[in-house]
Amino acid sequence: MRRFILAILIIVVVVLIIAVMTGFITLTSQGGFKAPEVNVSATPGQVPRIDVDTKKVVVGTTETNVGAPAIGIEQSTIKVPVIGIRDGAGEAGQNAAQNGQ
Protein backbone atom coordinates (compact mmCIF):
# COMPACT_ATOMS: atom_id res chain seq x y z
CA MET A 1 0.00 0.00 0.00
CA ARG A 2 2.84 2.40 0.84
CA ARG A 3 4.48 1.77 -2.51
CA PHE A 4 1.24 2.59 -4.28
CA ILE A 5 0.91 5.92 -2.42
CA LEU A 6 4.57 6.74 -3.10
CA ALA A 7 4.12 5.98 -6.81
CA ILE A 8 1.05 8.24 -6.98
CA LEU A 9 2.96 11.08 -5.26
CA ILE A 10 5.88 10.72 -7.67
CA ILE A 11 3.53 10.80 -10.66
CA VAL A 12 1.77 13.93 -9.31
CA VAL A 13 5.10 15.72 -8.78
CA VAL A 14 6.32 14.82 -12.27
CA VAL A 15 3.04 16.02 -13.83
CA LEU A 16 3.27 19.32 -11.91
CA ILE A 17 6.86 19.86 -13.03
CA ILE A 18 5.92 19.20 -16.66
CA ALA A 19 2.91 21.52 -16.39
CA VAL A 20 5.07 24.37 -15.04
CA MET A 21 7.83 23.81 -17.60
CA THR A 22 5.42 23.78 -20.57
CA GLY A 23 3.59 26.89 -19.38
CA PHE A 24 0.33 25.12 -18.62
CA ILE A 25 0.65 26.39 -15.03
CA THR A 26 2.14 29.82 -14.38
CA LEU A 27 3.43 30.73 -10.93
CA THR A 28 3.45 34.41 -9.99
CA SER A 29 4.33 36.21 -6.78
CA GLN A 30 2.40 39.09 -5.22
CA GLY A 31 5.13 40.42 -2.94
CA GLY A 32 8.09 39.38 -5.06
CA PHE A 33 11.04 37.35 -4.03
CA LYS A 34 14.04 39.18 -2.67
CA ALA A 35 17.28 37.71 -1.45
CA PRO A 36 18.34 38.82 2.01
CA GLU A 37 21.09 41.39 2.19
CA VAL A 38 24.31 40.11 3.70
CA ASN A 39 27.19 42.30 4.78
CA VAL A 40 30.54 40.53 4.85
CA SER A 41 33.79 42.21 5.69
CA ALA A 42 37.17 40.57 6.09
CA THR A 43 40.81 41.55 6.14
CA PRO A 44 42.91 40.38 3.22
CA GLY A 45 45.40 37.60 3.81
CA GLN A 46 48.44 36.27 2.05
CA VAL A 47 48.68 33.50 -0.45
CA PRO A 48 50.48 30.55 1.14
CA ARG A 49 53.94 29.75 -0.14
CA ILE A 50 54.32 26.20 -1.35
CA ASP A 51 57.58 24.55 -2.38
CA VAL A 52 57.08 21.63 -4.73
CA ASP A 53 59.81 19.08 -5.38
CA THR A 54 58.88 17.05 -8.42
CA LYS A 55 60.41 14.02 -10.04
CA LYS A 56 61.54 13.90 -13.64
CA VAL A 57 60.72 11.06 -16.01
CA VAL A 58 63.78 9.76 -17.83
CA VAL A 59 63.24 7.95 -21.11
CA GLY A 60 66.07 6.20 -22.90
CA THR A 61 67.28 2.87 -24.22
CA THR A 62 69.37 0.10 -22.74
CA GLU A 63 70.88 -3.02 -24.21
CA THR A 64 69.44 -6.37 -23.17
CA ASN A 65 69.57 -9.95 -24.41
CA VAL A 66 66.43 -11.40 -25.98
CA GLY A 67 65.67 -14.42 -28.10
CA ALA A 68 65.44 -13.49 -31.78
CA PRO A 69 63.95 -15.88 -34.36
CA ALA A 70 66.46 -17.32 -36.76
CA ILE A 71 67.06 -20.79 -38.15
CA GLY A 72 67.55 -21.61 -34.53
CA ILE A 73 67.15 -19.39 -31.51
CA GLU A 74 70.20 -17.34 -30.68
CA GLN A 75 70.70 -14.55 -28.22
CA SER A 76 70.94 -11.05 -29.71
CA THR A 77 71.59 -7.73 -28.03
CA ILE A 78 69.09 -5.05 -28.98
CA LYS A 79 68.08 -1.68 -27.58
CA VAL A 80 64.75 -1.58 -25.75
CA PRO A 81 62.97 1.49 -24.32
CA VAL A 82 63.47 2.26 -20.63
CA ILE A 83 61.47 4.63 -18.46
CA GLY A 84 62.78 5.76 -15.08
CA ILE A 85 62.03 8.38 -12.47
CA ARG A 86 64.77 10.75 -11.45
CA ASP A 87 64.83 12.86 -8.32
CA GLY A 88 65.28 16.52 -9.22
CA ALA A 89 68.25 16.81 -6.80
CA GLY A 90 70.59 14.15 -8.19
CA GLU A 91 71.82 12.15 -11.10
CA ALA A 92 71.29 8.70 -9.52
CA GLY A 93 67.98 8.12 -11.26
CA GLN A 94 69.35 9.07 -14.66
CA ASN A 95 72.32 6.74 -14.25
CA ALA A 96 69.99 3.93 -13.16
CA ALA A 97 67.79 4.46 -16.21
CA GLN A 98 70.80 4.42 -18.50
CA ASN A 99 72.07 1.21 -16.90
CA GLY A 100 68.68 -0.49 -17.15
CA GLN A 101 67.98 -0.60 -13.42
Summary of the structure (lengths in Angstrom):
residues: 101
radius of gyration: 35.2
end to end distance: 69.3
largest distance: 94.1
contacts: 156
relative contact order: 0.13
helix: 29%
strand: 30%
